Amino acid sequence: MNFDAYARTGVDLVNARLDDLDDLRALFPEDNAWMRDEVAERDLVIFRRAQKRLRDVFEFGTSGRDVQAVAELNALLEAFPVQPRISGHDSSDWHMHVTSRGASVSAEYLAGAVWGLSVWLCEYGSARFGVCADERCGNVYLDTSSNCCRRFCSERCATRSHVAAHRARKRAAVGEQQLPVPAQADSLTPVP
């Protein structure tokens, strides 16, 4: 099983727009086209609730609240239990699925996402769960940097944030140069 891929489905869910059923369908990649075809309105409510709870996991991890991140993941593992099964069409493509045959789209997708994020937390720690430092973004990510120093979900957000900070420093420097120079205080004048 590719646990990183399952963990990334959790990231995709948290970052997804879920205004309607079409938004939910857009969440599924081509290799999960059957999910896109079978997803129903009832799944939308389940995905929205899970999205909020998974965002909480990332926020707990980012702020060093490991115990809360673990507690939320454990609760989600109970809500979306993993029931592994072998699937495939012949002996050359056997692979594992995380739920039993006939499970709903939400049960299958969320069991994989929660399982992947749980394995990720056990393997790397909750400090590797990130929320983008760009205030305009808010997307979550998995920190795969070698020294756990990633702060942004993408290069685009990092560049945008750094450019905005540079421009703000430049404006502040120009503003300081235009301030009037205060007159010397009388207390600095030597007394005769």
LUMLUM-566993 format. One line per 8 residues: number of its first residue (from 1); for each residue x, y, z of C-alpha. Coordinates in Angstrom, 1 decimal. Last residue first. Layout:
NUM = X:Y:Z ~ ...
***
This chain:
192 = 26.6:77.6:31.0 ~ 24.3:74.5:30.5 ~ 25.0:72.5:27.4 ~ 22.0:72.0:25.1 ~ 20.9:68.3:25.1 ~ 18.0:69.1:27.5 ~ 16.7:71.7:25.1 ~ 15.8:69.0:22.6
184 = 17.2:68.9:19.2 ~ 14.6:69.4:16.5 ~ 13.0:66.2:15.1 ~ 13.8:65.2:11.6 ~ 10.7:65.2:9.5 ~ 9.6:61.7:8.2 ~ 10.2:61.1:4.5 ~ 13.1:58.7:5.0
176 = 11.0:56.6:7.4 ~ 8.2:56.2:4.8 ~ 10.7:55.1:2.1 ~ 12.0:52.4:4.5 ~ 8.4:51.3:5.4 ~ 7.5:51.0:1.7 ~ 10.6:48.9:1.0 ~ 9.8:46.6:4.0
168 = 6.2:46.2:2.7 ~ 7.5:45.4:-0.8 ~ 9.9:42.8:0.5 ~ 7.1:41.2:2.6 ~ 4.8:41.1:-0.4 ~ 7.5:39.5:-2.5 ~ 8.2:36.9:0.1 ~ 4.5:36.0:0.4
160 = 4.0:35.7:-3.3 ~ 7.1:33.7:-3.7 ~ 6.2:31.3:-0.9 ~ 2.6:31.0:-2.2 ~ 3.8:30.1:-5.7 ~ 6.4:27.7:-4.4 ~ 3.7:25.7:-2.8 ~ 2.0:24.8:0.5
152 = 4.2:27.3:2.5 ~ 6.2:27.0:5.7 ~ 8.7:24.1:5.1 ~ 11.4:23.8:7.7 ~ 11.1:20.2:8.7 ~ 14.8:19.6:8.1 ~ 14.8:17.3:5.0 ~ 11.6:18.9:3.6
144 = 8.7:16.5:3.1 ~ 6.2:18.7:5.0 ~ 2.7:17.4:4.2 ~ 0.5:20.3:3.1 ~ -2.5:22.4:4.1 ~ -4.0:25.3:2.2 ~ -4.7:28.5:4.1 ~ -4.0:30.8:1.2
136 = -4.3:34.6:1.7 ~ -2.4:34.4:5.1 ~ 0.6:32.8:3.4 ~ 2.0:30.6:6.1 ~ 0.4:27.5:4.5 ~ -0.8:25.0:7.1 ~ 1.6:22.1:7.8 ~ 1.5:18.5:9.0
128 = 5.1:17.5:9.5 ~ 5.0:18.6:13.1 ~ 2.5:15.8:13.6 ~ 5.3:13.2:13.6 ~ 7.2:11.5:10.7 ~ 6.2:7.8:10.8 ~ 3.3:7.8:13.3 ~ 1.9:11.0:11.8
120 = 2.2:9.7:8.2 ~ 0.6:6.4:9.2 ~ -2.4:8.3:10.6 ~ -2.5:10.6:7.6 ~ -2.6:7.5:5.3 ~ -5.3:5.8:7.4 ~ -7.4:8.9:7.5 ~ -7.2:9.4:3.7
112 = -7.8:5.7:3.0 ~ -10.8:5.4:5.3 ~ -12.1:8.7:3.9 ~ -12.0:7.5:0.2 ~ -13.6:4.1:0.9 ~ -16.3:5.3:3.4 ~ -17.2:8.4:1.3 ~ -17.5:6.3:-1.9
104 = -19.8:3.8:-0.1 ~ -18.5:0.3:0.7 ~ -19.5:-2.4:-1.7 ~ -16.4:-4.5:-1.3 ~ -14.7:-3.9:2.0 ~ -12.4:-1.0:2.6 ~ -8.7:-0.1:2.4 ~ -7.8:-1.6:-1.0
96 = -4.7:-3.6:-1.5 ~ -3.2:-4.6:-4.9 ~ -3.1:-7.6:-7.2 ~ -2.1:-6.4:-10.7 ~ -0.2:-9.3:-12.3 ~ -2.2:-12.1:-10.8 ~ -5.4:-11.0:-12.5 ~ -8.1:-8.4:-12.3
88 = -7.3:-6.7:-9.0 ~ -8.3:-6.4:-5.4 ~ -7.0:-7.6:-2.1 ~ -9.0:-6.4:0.9 ~ -8.3:-4.2:3.9 ~ -11.1:-3.1:6.3 ~ -9.9:0.3:7.5 ~ -12.4:2.0:9.7
80 = -14.0:5.4:8.9 ~ -15.7:6.6:12.1 ~ -13.3:4.7:14.3 ~ -10.2:5.9:12.3 ~ -11.7:9.4:12.5 ~ -11.8:9.3:16.3 ~ -8.2:8.0:16.3 ~ -7.2:10.9:14.0
72 = -8.8:13.4:16.3 ~ -7.1:12.0:19.4 ~ -3.7:11.9:17.6 ~ -4.0:15.5:16.5 ~ -5.2:16.5:20.0 ~ -2.2:14.8:21.6 ~ 0.2:16.3:19.1 ~ -0.7:19.9:19.8
64 = 2.5:21.4:18.4 ~ 0.7:24.3:16.5 ~ 1.2:22.8:13.1 ~ 0.0:19.4:14.2 ~ -3.2:20.7:15.8 ~ -3.9:22.8:12.7 ~ -3.3:19.8:10.4 ~ -5.6:17.7:12.6
56 = -8.2:20.5:12.6 ~ -8.2:20.5:8.8 ~ -9.0:16.8:9.0 ~ -12.0:17.5:11.1 ~ -13.3:20.2:8.7 ~ -12.8:18.0:5.7 ~ -14.5:15.1:7.4 ~ -17.6:17.1:8.0
48 = -17.6:18.4:4.4 ~ -17.0:14.8:3.0 ~ -19.9:13.4:5.0 ~ -22.3:16.2:3.8 ~ -21.2:15.6:0.2 ~ -21.6:11.9:0.5 ~ -25.4:12.3:0.8 ~ -25.5:14.1:-2.5
40 = -24.0:11.0:-4.3 ~ -20.7:9.8:-5.5 ~ -20.9:6.9:-7.9 ~ -19.4:8.4:-11.1 ~ -16.7:10.3:-9.3 ~ -15.8:7.2:-7.3 ~ -15.7:5.1:-10.5 ~ -13.3:7.7:-11.9
32 = -10.7:6.8:-9.2 ~ -7.7:6.4:-11.6 ~ -8.9:9.6:-13.2 ~ -8.5:11.7:-10.1 ~ -11.4:12.3:-7.7 ~ -11.7:15.7:-6.1 ~ -13.6:17.1:-9.1 ~ -16.6:15.0:-8.2
24 = -16.8:16.9:-4.9 ~ -16.8:20.2:-6.6 ~ -19.6:18.9:-9.0 ~ -21.6:17.8:-5.9 ~ -21.7:21.3:-4.5 ~ -19.7:23.9:-2.5 ~ -16.9:21.5:-1.7 ~ -13.7:23.4:-2.6
16 = -10.8:21.1:-1.9 ~ -7.8:21.9:0.3 ~ -8.8:19.5:3.1 ~ -9.7:16.8:0.6 ~ -6.5:17.0:-1.3 ~ -4.5:16.9:1.9 ~ -6.3:13.7:2.9 ~ -5.8:12.2:-0.5
8 = -2.1:13.0:0.0 ~ -2.1:10.7:3.1 ~ -3.4:7.9:0.8 ~ -0.6:8.5:-1.7 ~ 2.0:8.6:1.1 ~ 0.6:5.3:2.5 ~ 1.2:3.5:-0.8 ~ 0.0:0.0:0.0
***
